[in-house]
Amino acid sequence: MSGVILMRSMLLLAVGESARQNVSIFDPASPQAESIRNLGILVLAITGGIFLVVEGILFYTMFRFRRGAPPGPLVPNPDPKVPPPVTVEPAGTSPEPPQVYGSKPIEIAWTAAPTLVVLILLLVITRTLWEIAPDRPEPHEGDNALFVTVIGRQWWWEYRYDHYNGRPLGFTTANELHIPVGRDGKDYPVYLTLQSADVCHSFWVPRLAGKTDLIPGRTNHMTFHTATAGLYVGQCAEYCGTQHAKMLLRVNAQPSEEFESWLRHEEQPATDVETVREDKHVFLKQSCVNCHLVRGTEKDTPARRREYAPDLTHLMSRKTLASGIIVNDVKTLRDWVRDPQNIKAGCLMPAFGLSDRELDSVVRYLLTLR
């Protein structure tokens, strides 16, 4: 049942998309996911073979010895101190099959066979771990590599873009990860540094890589690359609180030119639109700015870059809100600002009780953050 709920939750990530998203580990889109798929098939084949052998022997035994001679009448023992005589009945006349007490060949077989199976699995698992988790290099010019720090929070994802192709970046986004795809035979590797700000989370995009936990006080790493552009979806795979099922993942894999254009756009501060100056002033007076950052405003100071909540600088460039559970449009944005608890109960953003006029102003300003 939990697996069905998980898959249904992950399919919510297709919000706003024309087709249902594929979340099968058996349809990998990266070499790392392919290694995991191959390992899974091998383990399934080995364990399936063991299952068939064991069940085959069981059913053969049940069929072969399904019937025996009825037991004879019990003969009372006149002297309980003297054991009754042992009689050996002809084969096929006893309800009990022949009893075997100790067999060196059988004992060697049932010890050697499991040992061999475990050794094979140990070797292939070790090889797979080397394939999916190579050593993390240092950024340098011309490496075509993207370095991102991923911070899991209840219940959203923070992405700090550190370096791309050796160039420092230094901006932060939320919930939707953008990555480049390889071209002309060149790989564009993605190196993720995984951390948690509160409780245990687990980063899992099935078609790109395996699950990796985000643990408070510990830093883990993940590496993958893909040559296929498109949207890849995933899910937090470690229970992290009441809204765990709504902590979804979206990874947008883009051609390198498109990705670099997106980077240049995200590095820019928020656009100051003349027609919403008053609405901007209303927004900046609210307590929203105590947690949310809009780069380029007068509230953008080092003291305020605490990143307790998603960076809103380019909010409307994202297709979803609330970590992928609702479409990012005018209506849902207004509903979210009015009462986030009605959509994602337990999230750390309260309902501020804004008047309709204040709500209209805040939403009008947020709509300009593209």
Secondary structure, 3 states (H helix, E strand, C coil): CHHHHHHHHHHHHHCCCCCCCCCCCCCCCCHHHHHHHHHHHHHHHHHHHHHHHHHHHHHHHHHHCCCCCCCCCCCCCCCCCCCCCCCCCCCCCCCCCCCCCCCHHHHHHHHHHHHHHHHHHHHHHHHHHHHHCCCCCCCCCCCCCEEEEEEEECCEEEEEEEEECCEEEEEEEECEEEEECCECCECCCEEEEEEECCCCEEECCCCCCCCEEECCCCCEEEEECCCCCEEEEEECCCCCCCCHHHCEEEEEEECHHHHHHHHHHHHCCCCCCHHHHHHHHHHHHCHHHHCCCCCCCCCCCHHHCCCCCCCCCCHHHCCEECCCCEECCHHHHHHHHHCHHHHCCCCCCCCCCCCHHHHHHHHHHHCCCC
